[in-house]
Amino acid sequence: MDQGDKARQVNKLGEEYGELCRAVNKGNQDETIDALGDMYVVMVQVAMQHGTSIEQCIAAAYEEIKDRKGKMVNGVFVKEADLK
């Protein structure tokens, strides 16, 4: 699963993200679920290609944001540093 071209896998992730955007914009729950699942599979593959795991990536992201302060602006979380 960690074989293949890294750039093509990242491009595939972009395609799947586009599908997710279309599904959400249409309000199509089944397509949203499918796109999220496809993105997860591709992200697992990309992580493996880079010598890590998706779990390690999630843990690293959580460590970075767990204590972050900010507020919701128009339905989107904006970190405190960007509010200034």
N, C-alpha and C positions, 0 to 999 in steps of 0.2 A: 504494500500500500504506500510505501514511502518512495516508490520509484516514479519516474516521469519527470517532465520538465516543470521546474518551479514556477517560471513565469506563466506558463500556460495554466497551471493550477490557480494562480492568483487571478488571471483573466477570467477563469471559470467562476471564481468567487464573485467577481464583478457582474457577470451575467446573472448569476443566481440572485444577487442583490437587486438587480434590475427587475427580476421576476417578483421579488418580495415587494418592491415599491409598487409595481403594477397591481399586485394582489391586494395590498392594503388600500391603495387608492380606489379600487373597485369595491372594496368591502367584502372580498371573497375569502371567507375563513378557510376553506379547504385548500385553496391555492397558497394562502399565507402559511399554513402549516407545512405544506409540501416544500415551499421555498425555504423556510427556516430549517427544515430537516436537511435539505440539499446543501445549504450553506454550512451547516454543522459538519456534515460529512467531508466537504471540501476543506474546511478549516482543520479538521483532524488530519487530513492528508498533508496539508501545508505545514502544520506543526511537525509532523513526523519527518518531512523532508528537511526541516531545519534542526533536526536532532533534539526535539523537545516533544511534549505532549500538550494536548489542548487543556488538560487539567493544570499543568504547570503555568500555562499562559493565563488561565483564569485566576489562579492564585496570585500571580504577579500583578495582574490588573487590580484585583481586590486590594492587595497590599497598598497599591498606589492611591486608591480612591477611598478607602474605608473611613478615613478621618476628614475627608474633604468637606468643606463648608461651602454653602452657596444657597441659591434659592431658585424656585421655578419662575421662569419668565416666558409668558405665552406658551405654557405647556412643555417647556424644555428646561432641564436643570442647567443652570449656569454657575460654574464654580466661582467662588468668592474673588479670586485673583482676576477674573475676567469682568467682574462687575465694576471695577474701578476705572 
